[in-house]
Amino acid sequence: MADPSTYRPAPGAIPLSPGVYKFRDAHGRVIYVGKAKSLRQRLSSYFQDVANLHPRTATMVTTAASVEWTVVATEVEALQLEYSWIKEFDPRFNVKYRDDKSYPELAVTLNEEYPRVQVMRGAHKKGVRYFGPYGHAWAIRETVDLLLRVFPVRTCSNGVFKRARQVGRPCLLGYIGKCAAPCVGKVSAEEHRELAEEFCDFMAGRTGGHLRRLEEQMQQAAAEMEYEKAARLRDDLGALKRAMEKNAVVLGDGTDADLLALAEDELEAAVQIFHVRGGRVRGQRGWVTDKVEDVDTAGLVEHALQQLYGEGNEQVPREVLVPALPDEAVHEWLSGLRGAQVDLRVPQRGDKKALMETVQRNAQQALALHKTKRASDLTTRSRALQEIADALELDSVPLRIECFDVSHLQGEDVVASMVVFEDGLARKSEYRRFQIKTFEGQDDVRSMHEVVTRRFRRYLQERERTGEWAVPEESTDDNGSPLDENGRPRRFAYPPQLLVVDGGQPQVAAAVRALAELGIDDVAVCGLAKRLEEVWLPGQDDPVVLPRSSEGLYLLQRVRDEAHRFAIGYQRAKRAKRLTAGELDSVPGLGETRRRALLKHFGSLKRLRAATVDEICEVPGVGRRTAETVVAALASRTPAAFAVNTATGEIIEDSTATAVPRSGEET
């Protein structure tokens, strides 16, 4: 724990200008980014008596080892630079609203020849029309199912669409009238695109014309005594009205607005956002964050607006309604993003204030639900880390734990995995996998020694390269990890407080020996043996036995099991690739390039084996003679059967085994 006075800048060295500042820890990792109208006034507030600071701020300044700043011309520039640095470095102490899920949206792929309606998540793509976000994917599918009666746009994947064109038969939706079946030419590409555009018009709120058109067609059909057609149009009209009922009008005059409300306490805050388009609520999302500083409501609103619009995925509407006004710089920034003036304000009366109260109630319920779900989790993780520190007699709780596991099948395809847990949670972006290079065989001890040596040799190389961890800001990736001179992530830049190996005394001894050979003596090592879940420490004849109810043991088991899962997945992928490639290696005239092209085109060896000569000829670079050779070679070869090792769950190729499908599975 550092004393903030040891890295406090001289009072006259801090400028009075607006700017952005970064706190770094002892390893050079950025742990906090902030902006200020006056850097001197803002930074001085951190270097007061630690007892007077907010608890999380006190933790941050005592974790930090240095502070640096960048001067900018305006507050808007400071806001933009702060957001870009938060995205770049991912500081652990910054206010970051965390989605409890990835919100789905209804997407229409107008950038394709035959537009498709589907559920999409993540970043927006150019040429795709989005509606939402929705709270649940099933809500999108219910809406789409209703609208497909009137707008039968395709919803199938590209693979299904291509297959239907090849065989000349549409899918089930094409037979029951919920797809116009452009795959078999029932409608042209232009007619299908017109259907997709009408679908988008209806979803965008332009519903009156479609309803009037259907009513006129229904009345005309009834007048001409075409009662079956009239009944079908009546049902179509009812489907559209039911879809409209799911998004009732909440604001008049076709208002486009985003409403943001907060619910907060001393430690956490929840934000809820309603997206209103054309006067209707088109989407809703919510986030929760831990408060790092004593941030007021306006500050939380500022961070929420940065996250909502900073990615560029969400278009800024004409009105943004908030519970408290942030700095004027935020208003200027939003107007710049929209390219026109944005009305950023607090609603005072009328329908908009009433709707804001509804959003506020949703935020309060979200915060209460979050506390119910996570309060025990936060407490449990803290208790687990403390129990591990006490059991292993560590100087401090292991905030970063790395676990290694070795996997192979009878000495072949030997691989290893490294998983990382920080603050008791998996950090999957820092998982790494290794292919054992020096030997093949069933020697887990030598494999463990090799992988630990390789990981920490890279750690020492990165430390020497960066010069006592003074990482320049331009040499980091989006996760805040250092980059090398070629722009690739430096994968092993930070050491763990605890290294866990999957195994007992031999594996622990191998890891300790690898660290000693590299001169590293500040990383604790332990092993977790599967048989009795015993914790082994270096140089001890007897294991540490944690109670079965121990949260510390449960966390170690989770870390070990995650390393095992990650290693097994890599090992099986390598084995499957080797077996698949082996099936095609002996085909005459088939080189590496065309083997890859065939597997990429058909997706699997099973589909390639079932393909005809004409279908194989469709692959670029494959002629008829080669296609006939491939078909003959695969037809003369019986697919390998596989046996299951019941002790380990491993799948083993066995030419003598008979592949018998389990209930509900295909052979």
ABEGO torsion letter per residue (X at the ends): XBBAAAABBBAAABBABBBBBBBBBAAGBBABBBBBABAAAAAAAAABBAAABBAAAAAAAAABABBBBBBBABAAAAAAAAAAAAAAAGBAABBBBBBABBBBBBBBBAABABBBBBBBBEBBBBGBBBBOBBABAAAAAAAAAAAAAABBBBABBAAAAAAAAAAGBBBAAAAAGABAGAAAGABBAAAAAAAAAAAAAAAAGBAAAAAAAAAAAAAAAAAAGBAAAAAAAAAAAAAAAAAAAABBBABBGGBBBBBBBBBBBAABBBBBBBBBBGGBBABBBBBBBBBABBBBAAAAAAAAAAAAAAAGABBBBABBBBABBBBAAAAAAAAAAAGBBBBBBBBABEAAAAAAAAAAAAAAAAAAAAAAAAAAAAAAAAAAAAAAAAAAGBABBBABBBBBBBBBBGGBGBBBBBBBBBGGBBBAAABBBBBBAABBEBBAAAAAAAAAAAAAAAAAAAAAAAGGGBBBAAABBAAGBBBBAAGBBBAAABBBABBBBBEBAAAAAAAAAAAAAAGBAABBBBBBBAAAGBBBBBGBABBBBBBAABAAAAAAAAAAAAAAAAAAAAAAAAAAAAAAAAAAAABBGBBAAAAAAAAAAAGBAAAAAABBAAAAAABBGBBAAAAAAAAAAAAABBBBBBBBBAAAGBBBBBAABBBBBBBGBBX
